[in-house]
Amino acid sequence: MAASGASVALALLACVLMFQSCLAARRLTALVQEPAITMKYHKGALLSGPIAVNFIWYGNFSAPQRAVITDFVSSLSAAPAAAPQPEPSVATWFKTAQKYYAHSKARFPALRPGSHVLDQSCSLGKRLTERDLLRLAARGAPSRAINVVLTADDVAVDGFCMSRCGTHGASPRSRAGRFAYVWVGNPASQCPGQCAWPFHQPAYGPQSAPLTAPNGDVGVDGMVISLASMIVGTVTNPFGNGFYQEGSADAPLEAATACAGVYGKGAYPGYTGSLLVDQTTGASYNANGAHGRKYLVPALVDPDTSSCATMG
């Protein structure tokens, strides 16, 4: 179910980029009042308590690339001993997901970076199926975990670029427990115009100039956007029966995927919305993270307002 949600999100993003030809695209908020986006709780289990986010690096990732993504996960929870993140922050952005737990009996999970597994030799080959992704995810912890599979830019994954930039799901039940997992691919050489927009010219629609990536890596900064969406989807709908938009069970729109292409206030199809700009590098971002990082994170559906909430 979660995979189909990611597929719909990519289709929506393509729709956003094809502003002139997609009449169903998100309309200018100044002209048309946006319809309410209702996320219904389907009474399924949610993640709770301490959850390790384990990383399975499949293919070639440099140490700086791994640090960008690991620091993003560290940014999700503001640790008491850590230096506070300047606002707007990734930690504050993630608190929107916490609002969903007010409608359940579960305690919002505390995510922390866990173990790292490096498979630079691509032991399963360079063309992966959905089953391969689950096999790779199983290399992380068997329970109380989100195991994140990250594939390098020369690794092909079924559906990557054609219908999705990433996905999330869960392992089957077993005596060892059950884990949630996320997969995100590096789009740098395969589909930067789809899965790394707005840091690359869009694959469809008007060709506006790309924005400067906040961490200097178009592919990895694009991965962060997809990872952010999928982690929120995992937290709010880990097993396919959590929170998603009413009437979308076959292709559920979740808290992040329902706001595809929206990053700042005033966003409309083909325009990210108003963003912050680093005065030194010229990079565009909307959230500060751990260790001085800056990131671009997607808008999330705020359950209190039933609308896409942006940073700032």
Summary of the structure (lengths in Angstrom):
residues: 312
radius of gyration: 17.9
end to end distance: 31.8
largest distance: 54.6
contacts: 1094
relative contact order: 0.22
helix: 26%
strand: 23%
